[in-house]
Amino acid sequence: MINIQNKVDCCGCNACGDICPHDAIFYKTDNEGFWYPNVDKQKCTDCGLCEKVCPIININDLKKNDLPQSICYAAEHKNLEVVFDSTSGGVFSALADIMYKSGGYVGGAIFNEDFSVRQYISNDKNDLLKLRSSKYLQSHFDGFYKQVRELLNAGERVLVCGSPCQMAAMRSFLRKDYDNLIIADYICRGINSPKVWRKYLDSFEERYGHKVVYAKAKSKEYGWRNLTQKVILDNGKAYYETKDQSNFTKGYLQTNVYCRPSCYDCKFKGYPRISDITLADFWGIENIDSLKEKNLGTSLVMINSKKGERFFETVKARINYSHVPFNSIEDGNRALNISLEHPKVDRKKFFDDLDKMSFLQLSEKYITENKTLLVKIRCFLSYIKMILRETQCRPVPLYQFFRYNTLKEIINGNILLPTPYCTIEIKKGAKIIKKGILLLGRKRFRKSKLETRLLIDKGGLLKYDGGLTVGYGADIEIFENAILSFGGGNATNISTTIICGEHIEIGKDTMLGRHITIRDNNGSHFMNRQGYKNTRPVIIGDKVWITEQCTVMPGVKIGDGAIIGALSLVIRNVPDHSVASGHPAEIVDEDILWKY
């Protein structure tokens, strides 16, 4: 009977439970959130099937294939919408499309309602939306192997995808190869604890007071390389955390602390691959095939078997692909051959604290970086270098720098950083609330004398909650007692005009193209119409893209994720994730996502 003495000897594949004819095996989840098999000795007949199916015990028999070396490709789906919604280049979706088209079944990992993960299989192509994209956590396979076997024995065509250990377990469970089965796995760095993941999701409710209703790893809206975690709450608000902001991602990549114990001595690395096809992010693609590098994700495809080779031929019409040398894939994909390094923090203490602390507290103790003195010195020198570079060491911008920043602000990096040819007037009683660096008059042509102007009148307020870059040629005027705010991560191109007479709010990560005008007032010009107001607030949401030569007029609200087409005059509200274009602007598309 199966008897796990050391947790490193169990990958949690659930195959032993599915193979048991007497239902003698059940699973217990430990304090780390991982499940392990236990045996009901009253039901067990000691037939040994559970040991015969274990992929770790039988790894030497399983590690074989009929191609002497994997055939490798860089690939992406031809449908950009599919690429956007995929973890890498969308090749799994292309494989699934072909299987569905033949009337076959596709199996993979999906989220449950509580964002735990289970394996699921169907022949309904509409299910591809929930199967697509990696989940990055342990997936429960209980009952899945039996479903697959029943379908195969009934003559159905089947494509299944899972981690290398799970797909090795599939081979072991089935005991033979089936011509009507395609097995796909992926290059796995290590599988995360469902318990830690749930704690991370709970942290959004702690911070924002609403429950998570959607979660997606590696959202493409900030580029594939940013590894952005996207979360949507039940109030409709979307939050994005890049690899530098998400403590869940940083904990996974930097501390290695919450992967399954078997991941630190993975038996499924290297060659030959057990699956027919291996999929992965193609890290290092920019060094091999620059034409495919759009920061939207490129798939590495490894064809490991003759059957996989034949199936891939049927998929090629749906993808853009190029053959790459086998020896070119390993440098950027070390997890192909090397097991996860052991945790860099105390694992036992981490999981003991997991039951006592919120994820925010846990992150502060174990995940948030404490920079060494050397790192701090390097950062400070880089900071000083940036100040000297942007001011070009000219007397006027250096004078303005020290005039408009206190010593405390300079030390903490919360500064107004002017470039040459900036005219700044901050009247008595005006205020700037700074968080990060406001780079005023950023130049693409460093010798340009195009003037950048910033005026804050008496009682006026400019505030920004993160980095803000204002391109050269801008004219920003904040009138008496008016408020202009930026959510952070904002940038404007050349010749932006912002005239703020009451309140203009520009959300986080919103970008302004060339020659944009935003105003909340009519310059004290009045008309003989009931209800006319000289000023009306302008509210622009998070991650909005206002393209080129657009004008946003008083009283307008632009929703999160929206795009304003070139040469548009915006005089009415624009909903979230829509495209508005024209003069005046009208809604021309909806439910769009976009990447920087």
C-alpha positions as CSV (number, residue, x, y, z in Angstrom):
1,M,0.0,0.0,0.0
2,I,1.0,3.6,-0.5
3,N,2.7,5.0,2.6
4,I,4.1,8.5,2.5
5,Q,6.8,8.8,5.1
6,N,8.6,11.8,3.6
7,K,6.5,14.5,1.9
8,V,9.1,15.0,-0.8
9,D,8.0,11.6,-2.2
10,C,4.5,12.6,-3.1
11,C,3.6,15.1,-5.9
12,G,-0.2,15.1,-5.0
13,C,-1.2,13.7,-8.4
14,N,-4.3,11.8,-7.0
15,A,-3.6,8.8,-9.3
16,C,-3.4,6.3,-6.4
17,G,-6.9,7.3,-5.3
18,D,-8.3,6.8,-8.8
19,I,-6.7,3.4,-9.3
20,C,-7.9,1.9,-6.0
21,P,-10.8,-0.5,-6.7
22,H,-11.9,-0.4,-3.1
23,D,-12.0,3.3,-2.5
24,A,-9.5,2.7,0.3
25,I,-7.5,5.9,-0.3
26,F,-8.5,9.3,0.8
27,Y,-6.7,12.6,1.1
28,K,-5.8,14.9,3.9
29,T,-4.6,18.4,3.5
30,D,-1.8,19.5,5.7
31,N,-1.1,22.9,7.2
32,E,0.7,24.0,4.0
33,G,-2.4,23.5,1.9
34,F,-1.2,20.4,0.1
35,W,-3.0,17.0,0.1
36,Y,-1.5,13.6,0.7
37,P,-2.9,10.1,0.4
38,N,-4.0,8.1,3.4
39,V,-5.1,4.4,3.5
40,D,-8.2,3.1,5.1
41,K,-6.7,-0.2,6.2
42,Q,-10.1,-1.8,6.8
43,K,-10.9,-1.4,3.1
44,C,-7.4,-2.0,1.7
45,T,-6.6,-5.5,0.3
46,D,-2.9,-4.7,-0.2
47,C,-3.2,-5.2,-3.9
48,G,-0.3,-2.8,-4.6
49,L,-2.0,-1.0,-7.5
50,C,-1.5,2.4,-5.7
51,E,2.3,1.8,-5.7
52,K,2.3,0.6,-9.3
53,V,0.6,3.8,-10.5
54,C,2.8,6.3,-8.4
55,P,4.8,8.4,-10.9
56,I,7.6,9.0,-8.5
57,I,8.1,5.3,-7.6
58,N,7.9,4.4,-11.3
59,I,9.8,7.3,-12.8
60,N,12.5,5.1,-14.4
61,D,9.9,3.1,-16.4
62,L,8.0,6.2,-17.4
63,K,10.8,8.4,-18.6
64,K,10.9,7.4,-22.3
65,N,9.7,8.6,-25.7
66,D,10.1,7.7,-29.3
67,L,11.8,10.8,-30.7
68,P,15.6,10.9,-30.0
69,Q,15.4,14.6,-29.4
70,S,12.5,17.1,-29.0
71,I,11.7,19.2,-32.0
72,C,11.3,22.8,-30.9
73,Y,9.3,25.8,-32.1
74,A,8.6,29.4,-31.2
75,A,4.9,29.9,-31.8
76,E,1.9,32.2,-31.3
77,H,-1.8,31.9,-32.2
78,K,-2.8,33.9,-35.2
79,N,-5.7,35.3,-33.3
80,L,-4.5,38.2,-31.2
81,E,-7.5,38.0,-28.9
82,V,-6.5,34.5,-28.0
83,V,-2.9,35.6,-27.4
84,F,-4.1,38.4,-25.1
85,D,-6.1,35.9,-23.1
86,S,-3.4,33.3,-22.9
87,T,-0.4,32.9,-20.5
88,S,2.1,32.8,-23.3
89,G,1.5,32.5,-27.1
90,G,-1.9,30.7,-27.1
91,V,-0.7,27.4,-28.6
92,F,-2.7,25.3,-26.1
93,S,-5.8,27.0,-27.5
94,A,-4.8,26.0,-31.0
95,L,-4.3,22.4,-29.9
96,A,-7.7,22.5,-28.2
97,D,-9.4,24.0,-31.3
98,I,-8.3,21.1,-33.4
99,M,-9.4,18.5,-30.8
100,Y,-12.8,20.2,-30.4
101,K,-13.2,20.4,-34.2
102,S,-12.8,16.6,-34.5
103,G,-15.5,16.1,-31.8
104,G,-12.9,15.2,-29.2
105,Y,-12.5,16.1,-25.5
106,V,-10.1,18.6,-23.9
107,G,-9.0,18.4,-20.3
108,G,-7.1,20.9,-18.1
109,A,-7.1,23.0,-15.0
110,I,-10.0,25.3,-14.1
111,F,-10.9,27.5,-11.2
112,N,-13.6,26.5,-8.8
113,E,-15.9,29.2,-7.4
114,D,-13.6,29.7,-4.4
115,F,-10.5,29.9,-6.8
116,S,-9.2,26.5,-5.8
117,V,-8.2,24.5,-8.9
118,R,-9.4,21.2,-10.3
119,Q,-9.0,19.2,-13.4
120,Y,-11.9,19.3,-15.9
121,I,-12.7,17.7,-19.2
122,S,-15.4,18.2,-21.8
123,N,-16.1,18.3,-25.6
124,D,-17.7,21.8,-25.4
125,K,-15.5,24.3,-27.1
126,N,-17.1,27.1,-24.9
127,D,-15.2,25.6,-22.0
128,L,-11.9,26.7,-23.6
129,L,-12.2,30.1,-21.9
130,K,-11.9,28.6,-18.5
131,L,-9.3,26.0,-19.4
132,R,-7.1,28.6,-21.1
133,S,-4.2,30.2,-19.1
134,S,-2.0,28.7,-16.4
135,K,-3.4,28.7,-12.8
136,Y,0.0,28.3,-11.0
137,L,-1.4,26.2,-8.2
138,Q,-1.8,22.6,-7.3
139,S,-4.8,21.2,-9.2
140,H,-6.9,18.4,-7.8
141,F,-7.2,15.4,-10.1
142,D,-9.5,13.2,-8.0
143,G,-11.6,11.2,-10.5
144,F,-10.0,12.8,-13.6
145,Y,-7.9,9.8,-14.5
146,K,-10.9,7.5,-14.5
147,Q,-12.9,10.0,-16.7
148,V,-10.1,10.0,-19.3
149,R,-9.8,6.2,-19.3
150,E,-13.5,5.8,-19.9
151,L,-13.5,8.3,-22.8
152,L,-10.5,6.6,-24.4
153,N,-12.0,3.1,-24.0
154,A,-15.1,4.4,-25.7
155,G,-13.1,5.5,-28.7
156,E,-13.2,9.3,-28.0
157,R,-10.3,11.5,-29.0
158,V,-8.8,13.2,-26.0
159,L,-6.3,16.0,-25.3
160,V,-5.2,16.5,-21.7
161,C,-2.8,19.0,-20.3
162,G,-1.2,19.2,-16.8
163,S,2.0,19.4,-14.9
164,P,4.8,17.0,-15.8
165,C,4.2,14.9,-12.6
166,Q,0.5,14.7,-13.3
167,M,0.9,13.8,-16.9
168,A,3.5,11.1,-15.9
169,A,0.8,9.8,-13.5
170,M,-1.6,9.8,-16.4
171,R,0.7,7.5,-18.4
172,S,1.2,5.3,-15.4
173,F,-2.6,5.1,-14.6
174,L,-3.5,4.2,-18.2
175,R,-0.8,1.5,-18.4
176,K,-0.7,1.7,-22.2
177,D,-0.5,4.3,-24.9
178,Y,-3.7,5.2,-26.8
179,D,-3.6,6.4,-30.4
180,N,-6.6,8.6,-29.6
181,L,-4.8,10.4,-26.7
182,I,-2.5,13.5,-26.8
183,I,-0.8,14.4,-23.6
184,A,0.6,17.9,-23.2
185,D,2.6,19.2,-20.2
186,Y,4.4,22.4,-19.5
187,I,7.8,23.5,-18.1
188,C,7.1,23.7,-14.4
189,R,9.2,25.8,-12.0
190,G,7.2,24.6,-9.0
191,I,3.5,24.3,-7.9
192,N,2.1,26.8,-5.4
193,S,0.1,26.1,-2.3
194,P,-3.7,26.7,-2.7
195,K,-3.8,27.9,0.9
196,V,-1.2,30.7,0.3
197,W,-3.1,31.6,-2.9
198,R,-6.4,31.9,-1.0
199,K,-4.7,34.1,1.7
200,Y,-3.4,36.3,-1.1
201,L,-6.9,36.7,-2.6
202,D,-8.3,37.5,0.8
203,S,-5.9,40.4,1.1
204,F,-7.8,42.2,-1.6
205,E,-10.9,42.1,0.5
206,E,-8.9,43.4,3.5
207,R,-7.5,46.3,1.4
208,Y,-10.6,47.2,-0.6
209,G,-13.6,45.8,1.2
210,H,-14.9,43.8,-1.7
211,K,-14.7,40.1,-2.6
212,V,-12.7,38.8,-5.5
213,V,-14.8,37.6,-8.5
214,Y,-12.1,37.1,-11.1
215,A,-8.4,36.3,-11.1
216,K,-5.9,35.9,-13.9
217,A,-2.2,35.3,-13.7
218,K,0.1,37.0,-16.2
219,S,-2.5,39.4,-17.6
220,K,-1.1,40.9,-20.9
221,E,-2.4,44.4,-20.3
222,Y,0.9,45.5,-18.8
223,G,3.0,43.3,-21.1
224,W,3.9,39.6,-20.8
225,R,7.2,40.3,-19.1
226,N,5.6,42.1,-16.2
227,L,3.9,38.9,-15.0
228,T,0.9,40.9,-14.0
229,Q,-1.8,39.4,-11.6
230,K,-5.2,40.8,-12.5
231,V,-8.0,40.7,-9.9
232,I,-11.6,42.0,-10.3
233,L,-13.7,42.7,-7.2
234,D,-17.5,42.4,-6.9
235,N,-17.8,46.2,-7.3
236,G,-16.4,45.9,-10.8
237,K,-13.0,47.5,-10.0
238,A,-10.0,45.8,-11.5
239,Y,-6.6,45.8,-9.8
240,Y,-3.3,44.9,-11.4
241,E,-0.1,43.9,-9.6
242,T,3.1,43.4,-11.6
243,K,5.9,41.1,-10.5
244,D,7.4,44.0,-8.6
245,Q,4.1,44.8,-6.8
246,S,2.5,41.4,-6.2
247,N,3.9,39.8,-3.0
248,F,2.4,36.5,-4.1
249,T,4.5,36.6,-7.2
250,K,7.6,37.9,-5.4
251,G,7.1,35.1,-2.8
252,Y,7.0,32.5,-5.5
253,L,9.9,33.8,-7.5
254,Q,12.2,35.2,-4.8
255,T,11.7,33.1,-1.7
256,N,10.6,29.7,-3.1
257,V,8.9,29.1,0.2
258,Y,5.4,27.9,-0.7
259,C,5.9,25.3,-3.4
260,R,5.1,21.6,-2.8
261,P,8.0,19.8,-1.1
262,S,8.4,17.4,-4.0
263,C,9.2,20.4,-6.3
264,Y,12.6,20.8,-4.6
265,D,13.7,17.4,-5.9
266,C,11.5,17.1,-9.0
267,K,11.9,13.7,-10.7
268,F,10.4,14.9,-14.0
269,K,13.1,17.3,-15.2
270,G,15.2,16.8,-18.2
271,Y,14.8,14.4,-21.0
272,P,13.2,12.4,-22.5
273,R,10.0,14.2,-21.9
274,I,7.1,11.9,-20.9
275,S,4.4,14.0,-22.7
276,D,3.7,14.2,-26.5
277,I,4.0,17.9,-26.4
278,T,5.5,20.3,-23.9
279,L,4.4,24.0,-23.8
280,A,6.0,26.9,-22.0
281,D,6.7,30.6,-22.0
282,F,9.6,31.1,-24.4
283,W,11.9,33.2,-22.2
284,G,14.9,34.3,-24.2
285,I,12.9,34.5,-27.4
286,E,14.3,38.0,-28.1
287,N,17.7,36.5,-28.5
288,I,16.5,34.0,-31.1
289,D,13.7,35.4,-33.1
290,S,13.2,39.2,-32.6
291,L,10.2,39.2,-35.0
292,K,8.1,37.4,-32.4
293,E,9.0,39.6,-29.5
294,K,6.0,41.9,-28.9
295,N,5.8,41.5,-25.2
296,L,2.5,39.7,-25.6
297,G,4.0,36.2,-25.0
298,T,5.5,33.6,-27.3
299,S,5.1,29.9,-26.7
300,L,7.9,27.5,-26.6
301,V,6.7,24.2,-28.2
302,M,8.6,21.0,-27.7
303,I,7.4,18.0,-29.8
304,N,8.5,14.9,-27.9
305,S,6.8,12.0,-29.7
306,K,5.9,10.9,-33.2
307,K,2.3,11.1,-32.3
308,G,2.8,14.6,-31.0
309,E,4.5,15.5,-34.2
310,R,1.6,14.3,-36.3
311,F,-0.9,16.2,-34.2
312,F,1.1,19.4,-34.3
313,E,1.1,19.3,-38.1
314,T,-2.7,19.7,-38.0
315,V,-2.4,22.7,-35.8
316,K,0.2,24.7,-37.8
317,A,-2.5,26.5,-39.9
318,R,-3.8,28.2,-36.8
319,I,-0.4,29.6,-35.5
320,N,2.6,31.6,-36.6
321,Y,5.7,29.5,-35.9
322,S,9.3,29.0,-36.6
323,H,11.6,26.1,-35.9
324,V,14.4,26.8,-33.4
325,P,17.4,24.8,-32.5
326,F,17.1,22.5,-29.5
327,N,20.2,24.0,-27.9
328,S,18.6,27.5,-28.0
329,I,15.8,26.7,-25.5
330,E,17.6,25.9,-22.3
331,D,19.2,29.2,-21.3
332,G,16.0,31.0,-20.7
333,N,14.1,28.0,-19.4
334,R,16.3,26.6,-16.6
335,A,13.3,24.9,-15.0
336,L,13.3,22.5,-17.9
337,N,16.3,20.7,-16.3
338,I,16.8,22.1,-12.8
339,S,14.6,21.7,-9.7
340,L,13.4,24.6,-7.6
341,E,16.0,25.9,-5.1
342,H,15.2,25.3,-1.5
343,P,13.4,28.1,0.4
344,K,15.3,31.2,1.2
345,V,13.3,31.8,4.3
346,D,12.3,29.5,7.2
347,R,9.5,27.3,5.7
348,K,8.2,25.9,8.9
349,K,7.9,29.3,10.5
350,F,6.3,30.7,7.4
351,F,3.5,28.1,7.4
352,D,3.1,28.3,11.1
353,D,2.5,32.1,10.7
354,L,0.2,31.5,7.7
355,D,-2.5,30.5,10.2
356,K,-1.9,33.4,12.5
357,M,-1.3,36.3,10.1
358,S,-3.0,38.0,7.2
359,F,-1.2,37.8,3.9
360,L,-0.2,41.4,4.2
361,Q,1.4,40.7,7.6
362,L,3.1,37.6,6.2
363,S,4.5,39.5,3.3
364,E,6.0,42.1,5.5
365,K,7.7,39.5,7.5
366,Y,8.9,37.1,4.8
367,I,8.6,38.5,1.3
368,T,9.1,42.3,1.2
369,E,12.7,42.9,0.4
370,N,15.0,44.5,3.0
371,K,17.6,46.2,0.8
372,T,21.2,45.8,1.9
373,L,23.4,48.9,2.5
374,L,25.2,48.2,-0.8
375,V,21.9,48.1,-2.7
376,K,20.7,51.3,-1.0
377,I,23.9,53.0,-2.0
378,R,23.6,51.9,-5.6
379,C,20.0,53.0,-5.7
380,F,20.9,56.4,-4.3
381,L,23.7,56.9,-6.8
382,S,21.4,56.0,-9.6
383,Y,18.9,58.5,-8.2
384,I,21.5,61.3,-8.2
385,K,22.6,60.4,-11.7
386,M,19.1,60.7,-12.9
387,I,18.7,64.2,-11.4
388,L,21.9,65.3,-13.0
389,R,21.0,63.8,-16.3
390,E,17.5,65.3,-16.5
391,T,18.5,68.8,-15.4
392,Q,21.6,68.5,-17.7
393,C,23.4,70.2,-14.8
394,R,22.1,73.6,-15.9
395,P,21.8,76.3,-13.3
396,V,18.1,77.1,-13.8
397,P,16.6,73.6,-13.5
398,L,19.0,72.9,-10.6
399,Y,17.8,76.1,-8.9
400,Q,14.2,75.1,-9.5
401,F,14.9,71.6,-8.1
402,F,16.2,72.9,-4.8
403,R,13.6,75.7,-4.6
404,Y,10.5,73.4,-5.0
405,N,11.7,70.4,-3.0
406,T,12.5,70.1,0.7
407,L,15.5,68.2,2.0
408,K,13.2,65.5,3.4
409,E,11.5,65.1,0.0
410,I,14.8,64.8,-1.8
411,I,16.0,62.2,0.6
412,N,12.8,60.2,0.3
413,G,12.6,60.5,-3.5
414,N,9.4,62.4,-3.5
415,I,10.4,65.2,-5.8
416,L,9.5,67.7,-8.6
417,L,12.3,67.2,-11.1
418,P,12.4,70.0,-13.8
419,T,14.3,69.7,-17.0
420,P,15.7,72.7,-18.9
421,Y,13.3,75.3,-20.3
422,C,10.6,74.8,-17.6
423,T,8.7,77.8,-16.4
424,I,7.2,77.1,-13.0
425,E,5.0,79.3,-10.9
426,I,3.7,78.0,-7.6
427,K,1.9,80.8,-5.9
428,K,1.7,81.4,-2.1
429,G,-0.8,79.0,-0.6
430,A,-0.5,76.5,-3.4
431,K,0.5,72.9,-2.7
432,I,2.0,69.8,-4.3
433,I,1.5,66.4,-2.6
434,K,4.3,64.3,-3.9
435,K,4.7,60.5,-4.0
436,G,7.5,59.5,-6.2
437,I,9.1,61.5,-9.0
438,L,7.3,64.1,-11.1
439,L,9.6,64.5,-14.1
440,L,8.6,67.8,-15.7
441,G,9.4,68.4,-19.4
442,R,10.9,65.1,-20.3
443,K,12.6,65.5,-23.7
444,R,13.2,63.1,-26.6
445,F,15.3,65.8,-28.3
446,R,17.6,66.9,-25.5
447,K,18.6,70.1,-27.3
448,S,15.0,71.2,-27.7
449,K,14.1,74.6,-26.3
450,L,10.3,73.9,-26.3
451,E,9.0,75.4,-23.1
452,T,7.1,73.4,-20.5
453,R,4.9,75.4,-18.1
454,L,3.4,74.6,-14.7
455,L,1.2,77.1,-12.8
456,I,-0.5,76.4,-9.5
457,D,-2.5,79.4,-8.3
458,K,-3.3,80.4,-4.7
459,G,-5.0,77.5,-2.9
460,G,-4.5,75.2,-5.9
461,L,-3.4,71.6,-5.4
462,L,-1.4,69.2,-7.5
463,K,-1.1,65.6,-6.2
464,Y,0.3,62.4,-7.7
465,D,0.4,59.0,-6.0
466,G,3.4,57.4,-7.8
467,G,5.6,58.3,-10.7
468,L,4.5,61.0,-13.2
469,T,6.3,62.0,-16.4
470,V,5.1,65.1,-18.2
471,G,6.5,65.4,-21.7
472,Y,8.0,68.7,-23.0
473,G,5.9,71.4,-24.4
474,A,3.2,70.9,-21.8
475,D,1.0,73.7,-20.3
476,I,-0.5,72.7,-17.0
477,E,-2.5,75.4,-15.2
478,I,-4.3,74.8,-11.9
479,F,-6.4,77.8,-11.0
480,E,-7.3,79.2,-7.5
481,N,-8.5,76.4,-5.1
482,A,-8.6,73.8,-7.9
483,I,-7.4,70.2,-7.6
484,L,-5.5,68.2,-10.2
485,S,-4.6,64.7,-9.2
486,F,-2.8,61.7,-10.9
487,G,-3.2,58.1,-9.7
488,G,0.5,57.3,-10.4
489,G,2.3,55.6,-13.2
490,N,1.2,58.3,-15.6
491,A,3.0,59.7,-18.6
492,T,2.2,62.4,-21.2
493,N,3.7,62.9,-24.6
494,I,4.6,66.2,-26.2
495,S,2.5,69.3,-25.8
496,T,-0.2,68.3,-23.3
497,T,-2.5,71.0,-22.1
498,I,-4.4,70.6,-18.8
499,I,-6.5,73.6,-17.7
500,C,-7.9,72.8,-14.2
501,G,-10.4,75.3,-12.8
502,E,-12.1,73.0,-10.2
503,H,-11.2,69.3,-10.2
504,I,-9.5,67.0,-12.8
505,E,-8.7,63.5,-11.7
506,I,-6.6,61.2,-13.9
507,G,-6.4,57.6,-12.8
508,K,-3.5,55.2,-12.2
509,D,-1.5,54.2,-15.3
510,T,-3.5,56.4,-17.7
511,M,-1.4,57.5,-20.7
512,L,-1.8,60.7,-22.7
513,G,-0.6,60.8,-26.3
514,R,0.6,63.8,-28.4
515,H,-1.2,67.2,-28.3
516,I,-3.9,66.3,-25.7
517,T,-6.1,68.9,-24.1
518,I,-8.1,68.3,-21.0
519,R,-10.1,71.1,-19.4
520,D,-12.8,71.2,-16.8
521,N,-13.8,74.9,-17.4
522,N,-14.9,77.3,-20.1
523,G,-12.5,80.1,-19.1
524,S,-15.3,82.1,-17.3
525,H,-17.3,82.4,-20.5
526,F,-21.0,82.2,-19.8
527,M,-24.1,81.4,-21.9
528,N,-27.7,82.3,-21.3
529,R,-28.9,78.8,-20.6
530,Q,-30.5,77.4,-17.4
531,G,-28.2,75.1,-15.5
532,Y,-25.0,76.3,-17.3
533,K,-21.9,75.9,-15.3
534,N,-18.5,77.4,-16.0
535,T,-16.7,74.4,-14.4
536,R,-17.5,70.7,-14.2
537,P,-15.2,68.1,-12.9
538,V,-13.4,65.7,-15.3
539,I,-12.8,62.2,-14.1
540,I,-10.6,59.9,-16.1
541,G,-10.3,56.3,-14.8
542,D,-7.3,53.9,-14.4
543,K,-5.4,52.6,-17.4
544,V,-7.0,54.9,-20.0
545,W,-5.3,55.5,-23.3
546,I,-6.0,59.0,-24.8
547,T,-4.2,58.6,-28.2
548,E,-3.4,61.8,-30.2
549,Q,-4.8,65.3,-30.7
550,C,-7.8,64.6,-28.5
551,T,-9.8,67.1,-26.4
552,V,-11.6,66.1,-23.2
553,M,-14.3,68.7,-22.3
554,P,-15.8,69.7,-18.9
555,G,-18.0,67.2,-17.1
556,V,-16.8,64.2,-18.9
557,K,-16.2,60.8,-17.1
558,I,-14.0,58.2,-18.9
559,G,-14.1,54.7,-17.5
560,D,-11.3,52.4,-16.6
561,G,-9.4,50.8,-19.5
562,A,-11.0,52.9,-22.2
563,I,-9.3,54.2,-25.4
564,I,-10.0,57.6,-27.0
565,G,-9.3,57.5,-30.7
566,A,-7.1,60.1,-32.4
567,L,-8.6,63.6,-33.2
568,S,-11.6,62.9,-31.0
569,L,-13.6,65.5,-29.1
570,V,-15.0,64.0,-25.9
571,I,-18.1,65.7,-24.7
572,R,-20.0,62.8,-23.0
573,N,-19.1,59.9,-20.8
574,V,-17.2,56.9,-22.0
575,P,-17.9,53.5,-20.4
576,D,-15.2,51.2,-19.0
577,H,-13.2,49.2,-21.5
578,S,-14.7,50.8,-24.6
579,V,-13.3,52.7,-27.6
580,A,-14.7,56.2,-28.3
581,S,-13.7,58.0,-31.5
582,G,-15.0,60.9,-33.6
583,H,-15.9,64.6,-33.4
584,P,-17.9,64.4,-31.2
585,A,-16.7,61.0,-29.9
586,E,-19.1,58.0,-30.1
587,I,-18.6,54.5,-28.8
588,V,-17.2,52.3,-31.6
589,D,-16.2,49.2,-29.7
590,E,-16.7,47.6,-26.2
591,D,-15.1,45.0,-23.9
592,I,-11.6,45.8,-25.1
593,L,-8.2,45.2,-23.4
594,W,-5.0,46.9,-24.4
595,K,-1.3,46.7,-23.6
596,Y,1.3,49.5,-23.3
